[in-house]
Amino acid sequence: MSQFPAYEAREVGYIPNGQVPDYDYMITVTNRVKTIVSRLQTKPVRLF
């Protein structure tokens, strides 16, 4: 990424020295959805 043009990095919102976001919650939601994905077409479910 150090050779990536600065104007393009700004355009996509890349922050080279920024903190990495905490995706733990989204990972848990994704894992819960994966367990029920096969049943989504046959029976409505609450995800949250």
C-alpha positions in Angstrom: 0.0 0.0 0.0 3.0 2.3 0.4 3.1 2.7 -3.4 -0.6 3.3 -3.8 -1.3 6.8 -5.1 -2.3 9.2 -2.3 -5.3 10.7 -4.2 -6.8 7.3 -4.7 -6.2 6.3 -1.0 -8.1 9.5 0.0 -10.9 8.7 -2.4 -11.5 5.2 -0.9 -11.0 6.4 2.6 -7.8 4.4 3.3 -6.1 5.6 6.5 -2.6 4.2 6.7 -2.0 4.8 10.4 -5.6 4.3 11.6 -6.8 1.8 14.1 -8.1 -1.5 12.8 -11.9 -1.6 13.5 -13.2 -4.2 15.9 -15.2 -6.6 13.8 -15.9 -9.1 16.6 -19.6 -8.3 16.8 -20.1 -8.5 13.1 -18.3 -11.9 13.1 -20.7 -13.2 15.7 -23.7 -12.0 13.7 -22.3 -13.6 10.6 -21.7 -16.9 12.4 -25.3 -16.9 13.7 -26.7 -16.2 10.3 -24.6 -19.1 8.8 -26.3 -21.5 11.2 -29.8 -20.7 9.9 -29.1 -19.7 6.3 -30.5 -23.1 5.0 -33.8 -22.4 6.7 -34.3 -18.8 5.6 -36.3 -19.6 2.5 -38.8 -21.9 4.4 -39.4 -20.1 7.7 -38.9 -16.5 8.7 -36.5 -15.9 11.6 -35.4 -13.1 13.9 -31.8 -12.3 13.5 -31.5 -10.0 16.5 
